[in-house]
Amino acid sequence: MSKEEDNKKTVGRWFTDFWGKNVNLSAIDDLAAPDMLLKYSLHEPRRGRNDIRAFMTGFRAAFPDLNFWGVADLIAEGDYVVGQWAGGGTHSGPAFNDFLVGSLPAATGRKMHFTGTTVLKVVNGKIVEEIGLDDGVTALTQLGLIKVAA
């Protein structure tokens, strides 16, 4: 198997186990480099396994049905893998203050569904970076944190 195919397999498992419907937090230790960078426009950047674990634990508590899935084949070149995705969830859990533009009080019942593209860097079988461009405006509007202009 080529390096690119190995990297796509690693990222595919990350997308399923970390971002998928049934989170498996052991995937962090299995697939993430110790100082991995996780960066999306909706949240503060996260660095390292413990910080990433804390982020996902809080995100899943606030949005228990959180789920993301691929919408196109993964593309790989060298150390990089690119994936397109869609996903979201319902805010039925505790207050959530991880969005850069504001916080949600507990259990708003608001739903978010949005899309994005992510570039991951894989070195020696471990993900060292996940940097994504998401449609955060859509998610934040759906959650009531951004108001639609009249």
N, C-alpha and C positions, 0 to 999 in steps of 0.2 A: 504494500500500500504506500502511496506517495505521502510526502510530508503534508501536502494540502489536504489529502483525504483524511489523514490522521487528525489534522486540525479541525476539519469540518465535523468529524465524529465527536471530538471534545466539545466543540461549541454546540452541536446538536444536543448532546447530553446536558450541557449547562442550561440551554433554553428549556428543555423538558423538566429537569430536576430542580433548577433554581427559580425559573420564571413561570413554569407551568402550573396547572391547576392544583396539583398536590405537591407542595414544596418539600424538598428533601435537603435540609440544611447541611447534611454531611457532604453534599456536592461541593460545598465551599472548600472544605479541607482536601477533597479529592481532586478538584479541578482548578482552583484558584491559586495563584502564586501567593506567598505569604504577604507581600506588599502590593497586591493587586489594586489598581485604580478603577473605580466604578463612577462614571460621570454622565449624568443626564441633565437637561436644562431645567427640569422641575425641582430638583433636589440639590443640596450641597454635595460636592464630590465626596466620595467615600474612599478610604484607603486602608487596606489590610483586611484580613479575614474577619477579625472580631468586629470591626466597624461595619463591614458588609453584612455580617450575620445580624448585628443589631438593627441595621436599616431594614432588612427583609423581615425580621421578627416584628418590628413596629408597623411596617406597611401591611403585613398579613393580618395583624391584630385589628387594624383599622378597617381593612378591606378583606374580610375572611374569604370571599369568593374570588379574590384576585386571580387572574389568569391571563397569560400572554401566549401567543402561538405564532409560528412562522406562516407567512403568506406567500413565500417564494423560495425557490431553491437557494441554499447557501452558496456563496461565491468565495473562492479562496485563491490567494496568490501569496506565495512565500509564507511569512508569519501571520498574515492578516486573513480574517474571515469576515464577510459582510452578510448580514441577515436583515430581511424586512419582516415586520411583525405587526400584529394588531392585538389589542387586549384591553383590559380594564377590570372594573369590579364595582361593588356597591359598598358605600361607606356605612356599615352597620355596626361597627365596633367603637372603640374608645376615641376620644379626641385625637386629632392627628396634626402635628405641627411641623412636619418635615417639608412642606412645600415652601419654596423660596418667597412666594408672594403672600403667604398668609396661612392661617390655621383653620381647621374645621372643628367645631364642637362635637361632642360625642354623638354617634348614631344619627347622622343627618338623613340617611336613606337615599342620598343622592348617588346617581350612577355616573360613571365615566367610561367612555369607550373611545380609544384613539389609536393612532398608528405611529410607526417610526421606523428608522433604519439605524442599525448598530454596526460599528466596526470593532472587532475584537482582535487583539494581538495575542498569539499563542507562542510561547517559547518553551521548548523541551516538554511539551505536553501539558503545560500550565498556562492558564489565562493570566496575562500580566496587565492587560487594559481592556476595559469595555467602555467605549465612548459612543453615546447614542444621541441622535437628533430625533426628538419626539414632537408630536403635535400637541405640545403642552397647552397652547391657547385653547384648543378644543376641550381638553380634560378640565382645565381650570374654569372655563365657562360653564361646563356641565355641573361642576361642583359648586358653582356660585361664587367663586373667588375672583372672577373677572366678570364685569358687567358688560353686556352687549350694548353698543352705542345705539341710541334712539334713532 
